[in-house]
């Protein structure tokens, strides 16, 4: 899972303000390109002014933008209304531009930004809850809200090298309290419209908030981070005292106010899992699916595709299991047996977890050496494998990825959740690593960052494309021979493909077909054999991000279909290096635009 949920954000800046080495590397290829890029630069500049966290995540909160390092985005209702107006104005400006004046990659840039503005506009006109856009109906849940994301952001993305950086951290701590209160107002606004998370989501959210509030100031991760890092850099000042004061006097009271509101919603909350029960709920799900998959697939098609894939992938797993002498019970029961088999389990100790991460680093080295046989363009940025911070591991997914900064100062990070090694038996780990690191998210995201694209294109994340690529990469690892002597790991790869097929069934089941949370969890456990705790974490994620989990398999099927089509049309001229380069150097695209880009590559290959 790619954790930078920047799918619908415009965060970029005029080329003149880019750090050295980030300005466009290629001259505009078509007559209108300079005018189009100037239009994009205008969009970007405004977004940076409104999105200081994005500047930080891109490593660009310096120079002209240094003041942003002490700020956080305005999350007020007024700011959300202004964001919607800005989106409308951008859409009008882009539609007024002559699309026929650009060709090739410039046209793909136009189509990509147009798709993003249009899907935002479609949601903004229909729905007045969940902030801007679709796909995340509830402002504060176990996976959304600044209480959940800000400590991690400040610790891992806000760099501290100087006294000014440390003082900016304190300013952001104070701003965090303001954002909490602004989000509380958003929740109140949405509740008045009848938008309240299901009771079980409120419970999980309160569990996490209570864990946050249980920390005394000197033990709070958000305080410990600035104290530890100023000591490491020998930065003078009483950061322990200053941070503790902000924590006790501003952050804790603001979070208590938010938790009190969430607690007050429990009495009237329902247990229904799907968004069908929300205002215009069916339309909300359809728009969320379009936003995340960037395709025209309908809820009914999602469900049907999922059921068909569950059947075919279960048969593949059964064949390998049978060859290994594992024949008793359903596929789900046999997978459960593999989960429970101690021979596949790392010790649930800090030493065992360190060994697990060391083993994953070895797998990355092996697959890295095979890349030149499949890719022409390779990434320069390195990838690190880290453990999900203990403070957030209870509610976090099994693994996710943060992009490297654009200026090269921070590597890509593949986070693995090690709250309990029983959840990560050894046969599940290779494919997770190929998905999150190489040849998955890290390879795709780094090539995009390093490509000669306008910055606006580097910071819009499309789940259908990016998660689809990461699943395609899991399949590619099989083709690269990564499982030649590892049948159990190959079962793990097919298990994960089955997991993504189950997601199609469960997500559409809950949000379109009125499945209960319990029915979804049971289907998940019965089909996959996963532990119920893992199934619950996943199903509850789908409840708060409707459609997001469908983007993975829809994207993978699109990449595979386009590759098969290119092979069929090019015959002996088909070159896997060129196919991959065409799809990756173009950066993240809506799947509808990827189709056009691959079509152009095939036409050029025929010539």
C-alpha positions in Angstrom: 0.0 0.0 0.0 1.3 3.4 -1.0 0.8 5.6 2.1 1.2 9.0 0.4 -2.4 9.4 -0.3 -1.7 12.3 -2.7 -4.1 11.1 -5.3 -6.1 14.3 -5.6 -3.7 16.9 -4.4 -1.9 19.4 -6.6 1.4 20.1 -5.0 4.1 21.5 -7.0 5.7 24.8 -7.8 6.9 26.9 -10.7 10.1 25.5 -12.3 12.1 28.5 -11.2 11.5 27.6 -7.6 12.6 23.9 -7.9 15.8 22.7 -6.1 18.8 22.1 -8.4 18.3 19.1 -10.5 14.5 19.1 -10.3 13.7 21.5 -13.2 12.3 19.8 -16.3 14.9 17.7 -18.0 13.3 17.8 -21.4 12.3 20.6 -23.7 8.6 20.9 -24.4 7.8 18.5 -27.3 4.8 20.2 -28.8 3.8 23.8 -29.6 1.4 24.4 -26.7 3.5 22.6 -24.1 5.1 25.8 -22.7 1.7 27.4 -22.2 0.3 24.2 -20.6 3.3 23.9 -18.3 2.9 27.5 -17.3 -0.7 26.8 -16.4 0.3 23.8 -14.3 3.0 25.9 -12.6 0.3 28.4 -11.6 -1.8 25.6 -10.1 1.2 24.2 -8.3 2.3 27.5 -6.7 -1.1 28.0 -5.1 -1.2 24.4 -3.8 2.2 24.8 -2.1 1.0 28.0 -0.5 -1.9 26.0 1.0 -0.1 22.6 1.6 3.0 23.0 3.8 3.1 19.3 4.7 3.4 18.5 1.1 6.4 20.7 0.7 8.0 18.9 3.7 7.2 15.4 2.3 8.8 16.4 -1.0 11.9 17.8 0.7 11.2 21.3 -0.6 10.5 23.2 2.6 13.6 25.3 2.2 14.8 28.4 0.3 11.8 30.3 -1.0 9.5 27.9 0.9 11.4 27.7 4.2 8.6 29.5 6.1 6.2 26.5 5.3 8.3 24.3 7.6 6.7 26.0 10.7 3.1 25.6 9.4 0.4 23.0 8.8 -2.5 23.2 6.3 -5.7 25.0 7.2 -8.3 22.3 7.8 -11.2 24.6 8.5 -14.6 24.4 6.8 -13.8 27.7 5.1 -10.5 26.3 3.7 -12.3 23.3 2.4 -14.9 25.5 0.7 -12.0 27.5 -0.8 -10.3 24.3 -2.1 -13.5 23.4 -3.9 -13.6 26.8 -5.6 -10.0 26.6 -6.6 -10.6 23.1 -8.1 -13.6 24.6 -10.2 -11.4 27.5 -11.4 -8.6 25.2 -12.4 -11.0 22.9 -14.3 -12.4 25.9 -16.2 -8.9 27.1 -17.1 -7.8 23.7 -18.3 -10.9 23.2 -20.4 -10.3 26.5 -22.0 -6.8 25.3 -23.1 -6.5 23.9 -26.6 -5.8 20.2 -26.1 -5.0 19.8 -29.8 -1.9 22.1 -29.4 -0.1 19.4 -27.5 0.9 15.8 -28.4 2.6 12.8 -26.9 3.6 13.0 -23.2 2.3 16.6 -23.0 -1.1 15.4 -24.0 -0.9 12.6 -21.4 0.0 15.4 -18.9 -3.1 17.3 -19.9 -5.4 14.3 -19.8 -4.1 13.3 -16.4 -4.6 16.6 -14.7 -8.0 16.9 -16.4 -9.1 13.6 -15.0 -8.0 14.6 -11.5 -9.9 17.9 -11.6 -13.0 16.4 -13.1 -13.3 13.6 -10.6 -12.8 16.1 -7.7 -15.4 18.3 -9.3 -17.9 15.5 -9.7 -17.6 14.6 -6.0 -17.6 18.2 -4.8 -20.8 19.0 -6.7 -22.6 15.9 -5.3 -21.3 15.5 -1.7 -20.8 18.0 1.1 -19.0 15.7 3.6 -15.6 14.1 4.2 -13.7 17.2 3.1 -13.0 17.4 -0.6 -13.5 14.7 -3.2 -14.8 11.2 -2.6 -13.2 8.0 -1.2 -12.9 9.0 2.4 -16.4 9.8 3.9 -15.4 10.2 7.5 -13.0 12.9 8.6 -11.7 11.1 11.8 -11.4 7.3 12.0 -8.8 4.7 13.0 -7.0 5.5 9.7 -7.9 9.2 9.1 -7.5 12.4 11.1 -4.4 14.3 12.2 -4.3 12.5 15.6 -3.5 9.4 13.6 -1.0 10.8 11.0 0.7 13.9 12.6 3.0 12.3 15.1 4.4 10.0 12.4 4.6 12.9 9.9 6.6 15.1 12.4 8.9 12.2 13.4 9.6 10.8 9.9 9.2 13.7 7.5 9.9 16.9 9.4 13.7 17.0 9.3 15.7 18.5 12.2 19.2 19.7 11.3 19.2 23.2 12.8 17.7 25.2 15.6 15.3 26.8 13.1 14.1 23.3 12.2 13.6 22.4 15.8 11.7 25.7 16.5 9.6 25.0 13.4 8.7 21.6 14.9 7.4 23.3 18.0 5.3 25.7 15.9 3.9 22.7 14.1 3.1 21.0 17.4 1.0 24.1 18.3 -0.6 24.1 14.9 -1.5 20.4 15.3 -3.8 21.4 18.2 -5.5 23.9 15.9 -5.9 21.3 13.2 -7.5 18.9 15.7 -10.1 21.5 16.6 -10.7 22.2 12.9 -11.3 18.5 12.2 -13.6 18.4 15.2 -15.7 21.1 13.5 -15.7 19.1 10.2 -17.0 16.1 12.1 -19.8 18.2 13.6 -20.7 19.6 10.2 -20.9 16.0 8.7 -22.8 14.6 11.6 -25.5 17.3 11.0 -25.8 15.8 7.5 -26.2 12.3 8.9 -22.7 11.1 8.2 -21.4 9.2 11.2 -19.0 6.2 11.1 -20.3 2.8 12.1 -20.1 2.0 15.8 -17.2 -0.4 15.4 -15.1 2.3 13.7 -15.9 4.7 16.5 -14.7 2.1 19.0 -11.4 1.5 17.2 -10.9 5.2 16.8 -11.4 5.8 20.5 -9.1 3.0 21.4 -6.3 4.7 19.5 -7.1 8.2 20.9 -7.2 6.8 24.4 -3.7 5.2 23.8 -2.4 8.6 22.6 -3.9 10.4 25.6 -2.5 7.8 28.0 1.0 9.1 27.4 2.5 11.6 29.8 4.2 14.4 28.0 7.7 13.0 28.5 6.7 9.6 27.0 4.6 11.0 24.1 6.2 10.1 20.8 5.5 13.6 19.4 7.6 15.1 22.3 10.2 12.3 22.4 11.0 12.9 18.7 12.1 16.5 19.0 14.0 15.8 22.3 15.9 12.9 20.8 16.8 14.6 17.6 17.9 18.0 19.1 20.2 16.0 21.4 21.6 14.0 18.5 22.4 17.3 16.6 23.6 19.1 19.8 21.0 21.9 19.2 20.8 24.0 22.4 17.5 24.8 24.1 15.0 23.4 26.5 13.1 21.4 23.8 11.8 18.8 26.4 10.2 21.6 28.5 8.8 23.6 25.5 7.4 20.5 23.7 5.9 19.1 27.0 4.2 22.5 27.6 2.6 22.6 24.1 1.6 18.9 24.5 -0.1 19.4 27.9 -1.6 22.8 27.3 -2.7 22.6 23.6 -2.6 19.1 22.0 -4.1 17.1 24.9 -7.0 19.4 25.5 -7.8 19.6 21.7 -7.6 15.8 21.4 -9.8 15.4 24.5 -12.4 17.6 22.9 -12.3 15.5 19.7 -12.5 12.2 21.6 -15.5 13.6 23.6 -17.3 14.3 20.4 -16.5 10.9 18.9 -17.6 9.2 22.1 -20.9 11.2 22.0 -21.7 9.8 18.6 -21.7 6.2 19.9 -25.2 6.3 21.3 -26.7 7.1 17.8 -24.3 5.1 15.7 -25.4 2.2 13.6 -23.6 -1.1 12.8 -24.1 -1.0 9.1 -20.7 -1.1 7.4 -21.3 0.3 3.9 -21.6 3.9 2.6 -24.9 2.9 0.9 -26.6 4.3 4.1 -25.1 7.8 3.7 -26.7 10.7 1.8 -26.5 9.7 -1.9 -24.6 6.7 -0.8 -24.8 4.6 -4.0 -23.5 7.6 -6.0 -20.8 8.1 -3.4 -19.5 4.6 -3.8 -19.6 4.7 -7.6 -17.7 8.0 -7.6 -15.2 6.6 -5.0 -14.6 3.6 -7.2 -14.0 5.8 -10.2 -11.6 8.0 -8.2 -9.5 5.1 -6.9 -9.6 2.7 -9.9 -9.5 5.6 -12.5 -11.6 3.3 -14.7 -15.3 3.0 -15.5 -15.8 -0.3 -13.7 -19.2 -0.6 -11.9 -19.9 -2.0 -8.4 -21.6 -5.0 -10.0 -18.6 -5.7 -12.3 -16.2 -5.4 -9.4 -18.2 -8.0 -7.5 -18.4 -10.4 -10.4 -14.7 -10.1 -11.3 -13.8 -10.7 -7.7 -15.8 -13.9 -7.5 -14.3 -15.3 -10.7 -10.7 -14.5 -9.6 -11.3 -16.1 -6.2 -12.3 -19.4 -8.0 -9.3 -19.4 -10.4 -6.6 -18.3 -7.9 -7.9 -20.9 -5.3 -7.4 -23.6 -8.0 -3.8 -22.5 -8.6 -3.0 -22.5 -4.9 -4.6 -26.0 -4.6 -2.3 -27.3 -7.3 0.9 -26.2 -5.7 -0.3 -27.3 -2.2 -1.1 -30.7 -3.6 2.4 -30.9 -5.1 3.8 -30.2 -1.7 1.7 -32.9 0.0 -0.8 -30.5 1.5 -4.1 -32.0 0.6 -6.5 -31.9 3.5 -9.3 -29.3 3.9 -10.3 -26.3 1.8 -7.7 -23.9 0.4 -8.5 -21.4 3.2 -8.1 -24.1 5.9 -4.8 -25.2 4.4 -3.6 -21.6 4.3 -4.7 -21.2 7.9 -2.5 -24.3 8.7 0.4 -22.7 7.0 -0.1 -19.5 9.1 -0.2 -21.6 12.3 2.9 -23.8 11.4 5.7 -22.7 13.7 8.3 -23.6 11.0 7.3 -20.5 9.1 7.3 -18.1 12.1 10.0 -15.7 13.3 10.3 -15.3 17.1 8.0 -12.6 18.3 10.9 -10.7 19.9 12.9 -7.7 18.9 15.8 -10.0 17.8 13.4 -12.1 15.7 12.0 -8.9 14.1 15.5 -7.6 13.3 16.3 -11.0 11.7 13.1 -10.7 9.6 14.1 -7.3 8.3 17.6 -8.4 7.5 16.2 -11.3 5.5 14.0 -8.9 3.6 17.0 -6.7 2.7 18.7 -9.8 1.2 15.7 -10.4 -1.0 15.8 -6.8 -2.2 19.5 -7.3 -3.2 18.7 -10.4 -5.2 15.8 -8.9 -7.1 17.8 -5.7 -7.7 20.4 -7.7 -9.6 17.8 -9.1 -11.9 16.2 -5.7 -12.9 18.4 -5.0 -16.0 16.9 -8.0 -17.8 13.4 -6.4 -17.6 13.8 -2.6 -17.4 15.7 -0.1 -19.4 15.3 2.8 -17.0 16.3 2.0 -13.3 15.8 4.2 -10.2 18.7 6.0 -8.6 17.0 6.4 -5.2 17.6 3.7 -2.5 15.0 2.0 -0.4 15.1 1.3 3.3 13.0 -1.3 5.2 11.7 -0.2 8.6 9.4 -1.4 11.3 6.0 0.4 11.6 6.4 2.6 14.8 5.0 0.7 17.8 2.8 3.7 18.6 0.6 3.2 15.5 1.1 -0.5 14.7 -2.2 -1.6 16.2 -4.3 0.2 13.5 -1.8 0.3 10.7 -1.8 -2.0 7.6 0.6 -4.9 7.2 3.0 -3.0 5.0 3.2 0.4 3.2 5.6 2.6 1.4 6.6 6.3 1.6 8.2 7.9 -1.5 11.7 9.3 -1.4 11.9 13.1 -1.3 12.3 14.7 -4.7 15.7 16.3 -3.7 17.2 12.9 -2.9 17.8 13.8 0.8 15.4 11.0 2.1 15.3 7.5 0.7 12.1 5.5 0.0 10.9 3.7 3.1 9.0 0.3 3.0 7.3 0.0 6.4 6.4 -3.5 7.7 4.0 -4.0 10.6 5.6 -6.3 13.2 3.1 -6.0 16.0 3.0 -9.8 16.0 5.2 -12.0 13.9 2.4 -14.6 13.8 0.7 -12.2 11.3 3.8 -12.3 9.0 4.9 -15.9 8.5 8.0 -16.3 6.3 6.0 -17.5 3.2 4.0 -14.2 3.1 7.1 -11.9 3.2 8.7 -12.2 -0.3 5.7 -10.9 -2.2 5.0 -8.1 0.3 8.6 -7.0 -0.3 8.4 -7.1 -4.1 5.1 -5.2 -3.8 6.3 -2.4 -1.5 10.0 -2.1 -2.6 11.3 -3.6 -5.8 10.0 -4.1 -8.5 6.9 -2.5 -6.9 6.2 0.9 -5.4 9.8 2.0 -4.9 10.9 1.2 -8.5 7.7 2.8 -10.0 7.7 5.9 -7.7 11.4 6.6 -8.0 11.4 6.3 -11.8 8.5 8.7 -11.9 10.3 11.1 -9.5 13.4 11.0 -11.6 11.6 11.3 -15.0 11.5 14.5 -17.1 7.9 15.4 -16.0 6.4 18.6 -14.7 6.4 18.4 -11.0 2.6 18.4 -10.9 2.7 15.0 -12.5 5.2 13.6 -9.9 3.0 14.4 -6.9 -0.5 13.2 -8.1 -0.9 9.6 -6.9 -3.3 7.3 -8.7 -4.1 4.2 -6.8 -5.3 2.2 -9.9 -1.9 2.8 -11.6 0.4 2.6 -8.6 -1.2 -0.2 -6.7 -2.0 -1.9 -10.0 1.7 -1.7 -10.8 2.7 -3.1 -7.4 0.5 -6.2 -8.0 1.8 -6.5 -11.5 5.3 -6.5 -9.9 4.3 -9.4 -7.7 3.4 -11.4 -10.8 6.6 -10.2 -12.5 8.7 -11.5 -9.6 7.3 -15.0 -10.5 8.4 -14.5 -14.1 11.8 -13.3 -12.9 12.4 -16.6 -11.2 12.1 -15.4 -7.6 10.1 -18.5 -6.6 12.0 -21.1 -8.6 13.1 -22.9 -5.5 10.4 -21.5 -3.1 7.0 -23.2 -3.6 5.8 -21.9 -0.2 6.7 -18.3 -1.2 4.9 -18.9 -4.5 1.8 -19.9 -2.5 2.3 -16.7 -0.6 2.3 -14.7 -3.9 -0.9 -16.4 -5.0 -2.4 -15.9 -1.5 -1.8 -12.2 -1.9 -3.4 -12.2 -5.3 -6.4 -14.1 -3.8 -6.4 -11.5 -1.0 -6.8 -8.7 -3.6 -9.6 -10.7 -5.3 -11.4 -11.1 -2.0 -11.1 -7.3 -1.6 -13.1 -6.8 -4.7 -15.9 -9.1 -3.4 -15.9 -7.7 0.2 -15.6 -3.9 -0.7 -18.4 -4.1 -3.2 -20.3 -6.5 -0.9 -20.4 -4.0 2.0 -20.8 -0.7 0.1 -23.1 -1.8 -2.7 -24.8 -5.1 -1.7 -25.3 -4.2 2.0 -23.1 -6.9 3.5 -22.5 -6.6 7.2 -19.0 -6.2 8.7 -19.4 -9.8 10.1 -20.3 -11.3 6.8 -17.3 -9.6 5.2 -14.9 -10.8 7.9 -16.3 -14.4 7.6 -15.9 -14.4 3.8 -12.4 -13.1 4.2 -11.3 -15.7 6.9 -13.0 -18.6 5.1 -11.5 -17.8 1.7 -8.0 -16.8 2.8 -7.5 -18.6 6.1 -6.1 -15.3 7.5 -6.3 -14.7 11.3 -9.5 -12.9 12.2 -7.6 -10.0 13.7 -6.0 -9.3 10.3 -9.3 -9.7 8.5 -11.0 -7.2 10.9 -8.2 -4.7 10.3 -8.6 -5.0 6.6 -12.4 -5.0 6.5 -12.5 -1.9 8.8 -10.1 -0.2 6.4 -12.5 -0.8 3.5 -15.3 0.7 5.6 -13.5 4.1 5.8 -11.8 4.1 2.3 -14.6 2.8 0.0 -13.3 1.7 -3.3 -9.6 2.1 -2.5 -9.0 -1.7 -2.0 -10.5 -2.4 -5.4 -7.9 -0.3 -7.2 -5.2 -2.9 -6.7 -6.6 -5.7 -8.7 -8.4 -3.5 -11.3 -5.0 -1.9 -11.9 -3.1 -5.2 -12.1 -5.6 -6.6 -14.6 -5.2 -3.5 -16.7 -1.4 -3.7 -16.8 -1.5 -7.4 -17.7 -4.2 -6.8 -20.4 -2.2 -3.9 -22.0 1.0 -6.1 -22.0 -0.8 -8.9 -23.7 -2.3 -6.5 -26.2 1.2 -5.0 -26.9 2.7 -8.5 -27.3 -0.1 -9.6 -29.7 0.2 -6.4 -31.8 4.0 -6.2 -31.9 4.9 -9.9 -32.2 8.6 -10.3 -32.5 9.2 -6.6 -32.1 7.8 -6.7 -28.5 10.5 -5.8 -26.0 9.7 -6.1 -22.2 12.2 -3.3 -21.4 10.4 -0.8 -23.8 7.0 -1.8 -22.5 8.0 -1.2 -18.9 9.8 2.1 -19.7 6.8 3.4 -21.7 4.4 2.8 -18.8 6.8 3.9 -16.0 8.7 7.0 -17.4 5.3 8.5 -18.2 4.6 8.7 -14.5 1.5 7.9 -12.6 -1.6 8.0 -14.9 -5.3 7.3 -14.7 -5.7 3.8 -16.2 -7.7 5.4 -19.1 -4.7 7.5 -20.0 -2.2 4.6 -19.5 -4.2 2.8 -22.2 -3.5 5.7 -24.6 0.2 5.9 -23.7 0.7 2.2 -24.2 -1.3 2.5 -27.5 1.1 5.2 -28.6 4.1 3.0 -27.7 2.7 0.1 -29.8 2.1 2.4 -32.8 5.7 3.7 -32.6 7.0 0.1 -32.2 5.2 -1.0 -35.4 6.9 1.8 -37.4 
